[in-house]
Amino acid sequence: MVNNEIIKQKLSEKFGDAVSNFEEPYGLLTFEAPKELNLKVLQFLYDDAELKFRFMTDLCAVHYPDNKGKELAVVYHLHNLEDNIRLRFKIFTSIETPDIFTATQLFSAANWMERETYDFFGVNFIGHPNLKRVLNVDEMTYFPLRKEFPLEDQTRIDKDDEMFGRGGSIAYN
């Protein structure tokens, strides 16, 4: 039966110090690797006869504006369906060159997830068969989920913070 310790051991044997920052929040094995190794790590997790991570549950991005040179994280969530174990794999890239190799040849589910990640964060998935916006208009010149813009216009006077659970008290009858 595969467990987090076996996964960590196999990854360390194969990739050495290139895989790092192993954690287990809520029991979910999480680790990082350089962005240049994303496909090699994904392929290894998929192909290994014991690990069998052959289902991509999710692929998304996170913007860390204060993390110079590693402002964008691409996060893969993989699932071994036979042993019912999941893991989280992260890679980081700079916002100036957000180029990551596409995982569409390995996981067909990556197609739309990568398009969405491009659409909202601007990650350029090299080799993607149809990398274009999927939810936002093509004319959009920015990536709306980056933390470059304030969430709200702080100068608005027509909003009532109490309606949003901020400030004052809410009375329930």
C-alpha positions in Angstrom: 0.0 0.0 0.0 1.4 3.4 -1.0 1.8 6.0 1.7 3.4 9.4 2.0 6.7 8.1 3.2 7.0 5.7 0.2 6.2 8.5 -2.2 8.7 10.8 -0.6 11.4 8.1 -0.6 10.9 7.3 -4.3 10.9 10.9 -5.3 14.1 11.6 -3.3 15.8 8.5 -4.8 14.9 9.6 -8.4 15.4 13.3 -8.2 17.6 13.9 -5.1 17.7 17.4 -3.8 15.7 18.7 -6.8 12.5 17.8 -4.9 12.2 19.7 -1.7 10.0 21.3 0.9 8.1 18.2 1.8 5.1 18.9 4.1 2.0 17.0 5.0 -0.8 19.5 5.8 -3.9 17.6 6.8 -2.1 14.4 5.7 -1.7 15.6 2.1 1.9 15.1 0.9 3.0 18.4 -0.7 6.4 19.1 -2.3 8.2 21.3 -4.8 10.5 20.9 -7.7 12.1 23.3 -10.2 9.8 24.3 -13.1 12.1 22.7 -15.6 11.4 19.3 -14.0 7.6 19.5 -13.9 7.1 16.9 -16.7 9.8 14.6 -15.5 8.3 14.5 -12.0 4.7 14.1 -13.4 5.8 11.4 -15.7 7.6 9.5 -12.9 4.6 9.7 -10.6 2.4 8.4 -13.5 4.7 5.6 -14.7 6.1 4.2 -11.5 4.5 0.7 -11.0 3.9 1.3 -7.3 3.0 5.0 -7.3 0.4 5.1 -10.1 -0.6 8.8 -9.9 -2.6 8.6 -13.2 -5.5 11.1 -12.4 -5.1 14.8 -12.3 -7.7 16.2 -9.9 -6.7 19.8 -10.3 -4.2 22.2 -11.7 -4.2 25.9 -10.6 -2.0 28.8 -9.9 -1.3 31.1 -7.0 0.2 34.6 -7.2 2.8 35.5 -4.5 3.7 39.1 -5.5 6.3 39.4 -2.7 8.2 36.2 -3.7 10.7 37.8 -6.1 11.6 35.6 -9.0 9.0 33.0 -7.9 5.8 35.1 -8.0 3.7 32.4 -9.7 3.1 28.9 -8.4 1.6 26.2 -10.5 0.0 23.6 -8.3 -0.9 20.0 -9.4 -3.2 17.8 -7.4 -2.8 14.1 -8.4 -4.6 11.0 -7.3 -3.7 7.4 -7.2 -7.2 5.9 -7.6 -6.2 2.3 -6.8 -4.7 3.1 -3.4 -6.9 6.2 -2.9 -4.0 8.6 -2.1 -3.5 12.1 -3.2 -0.6 14.5 -3.4 0.1 18.2 -4.2 3.1 19.1 -6.4 4.2 22.8 -6.8 6.5 24.5 -9.1 7.4 28.2 -9.2 8.1 30.7 -12.0 8.8 34.3 -12.3 6.1 36.6 -13.5 8.4 38.0 -16.2 8.9 34.6 -17.8 5.9 32.5 -16.7 6.8 29.6 -19.0 5.9 26.1 -17.9 5.8 22.9 -20.0 2.3 21.7 -20.7 1.1 18.4 -19.1 -1.6 17.9 -21.7 0.2 14.9 -23.3 0.2 13.1 -20.0 -3.2 14.2 -18.6 -5.9 15.2 -21.0 -7.7 16.9 -18.1 -4.8 19.4 -18.0 -6.0 21.0 -21.3 -8.9 23.1 -19.8 -7.2 23.6 -16.5 -4.1 25.0 -18.1 -6.2 27.3 -20.3 -8.0 28.6 -17.2 -4.7 29.1 -15.4 -3.4 31.0 -18.4 -6.6 33.0 -18.6 -6.5 34.2 -15.0 -2.8 34.2 -14.1 -0.9 34.4 -17.4 1.0 31.2 -17.1 2.3 30.3 -20.6 2.1 26.5 -21.0 4.7 25.7 -23.6 3.4 23.1 -26.1 -0.3 23.4 -25.2 -2.4 22.6 -28.2 -4.8 25.6 -27.9 -3.6 28.0 -25.2 -6.1 30.8 -25.4 -8.6 32.4 -22.9 -11.4 30.2 -21.9 -13.6 32.3 -19.7 -12.5 36.0 -20.2 -12.7 38.0 -23.4 -9.8 37.7 -25.8 -9.3 41.5 -25.7 -8.5 41.5 -22.0 -4.9 42.7 -21.5 -4.4 41.6 -17.9 -4.8 38.5 -15.7 -7.5 39.2 -13.2 -6.5 36.8 -10.4 -3.1 38.2 -10.0 -2.8 40.3 -6.9 -1.9 43.5 -8.8 -5.3 45.2 -8.3 -7.2 46.0 -5.1 -10.2 43.7 -4.5 -12.5 46.7 -4.0 -12.6 50.3 -4.8 -12.0 51.8 -1.4 -13.4 55.2 -2.4 -16.9 53.9 -3.1 -19.6 55.5 -0.9 -22.6 53.5 -2.2 -21.7 50.3 -0.4 -22.9 49.3 3.0 -20.2 47.1 4.7 -22.9 45.7 7.1 -24.4 44.0 4.0 -21.2 42.1 3.5 -20.7 41.0 7.2 -18.1 43.7 7.8 -18.6 46.3 10.6 -21.6 46.7 12.8 -23.6 43.8 14.1 -26.0 41.5 12.4 -29.2 40.7 14.2 -30.9 37.4 13.5 -34.5 37.1 14.4 
